[in-house]
Amino acid sequence: VIMKEGSDQQRQEWCLQHGETAKEYQLIRRIGVGSTSTSYLARDADGKDMRLTFIEHEKMMERLKFKAHLDGKTLEEGEKDAREKCNLELEEQRKRIERVKGLGDEHVCRIFDAAVDQGRNQLVIMSEYLPGVDCNYAARMLSRPQLISLCTQILRGIKFIHESGFWHFNLKPSVMK
């Protein structure tokens, strides 16, 4: 993955290398931040909007080092332990993405692909961009019948995921639209 910055328009572009082919994405704006990741609305060369999620090695390392410290390990032990676990976790996430790639229905966001940014040692996940607000915000504005409809759609998506043989380990209102 090569980051290119356009000084004339102050924009960032990412060029993701997949074997012999490369695909460029223009980062439009940040749309989410998690404990180990940051997501952006991006546009590919064909003008298609997508979500690019960067699983950030440094954030993951800090979280794992903190956990090791809480487990009573020394700084050196925590650093070594975190490095090993971080590399394994990134590889496991890449494998999970390969298994679910393309899976989806009208109630589930599709994951198209993933690539590793070797320069920054982070995983980049390319997925469907879903405009709108998350459930935390939407639920405050909905009537009871609308809220029941929203919950029904969410449950249909969860049912689809489970029937496809998968579990979602980060299911919370802030990741649902």
Beta strands, then each sheet from edge to edge (+ up, - down):
strand 1: 2-6
strand 2: 11-18
strand 3: 21-33
strand 4: 37-44
strand 5: 49-55
strand 6: 111-117
strand 7: 122-128
sheet 1: 1+ 2- 3+ 4- 5+ 7- 6+
end
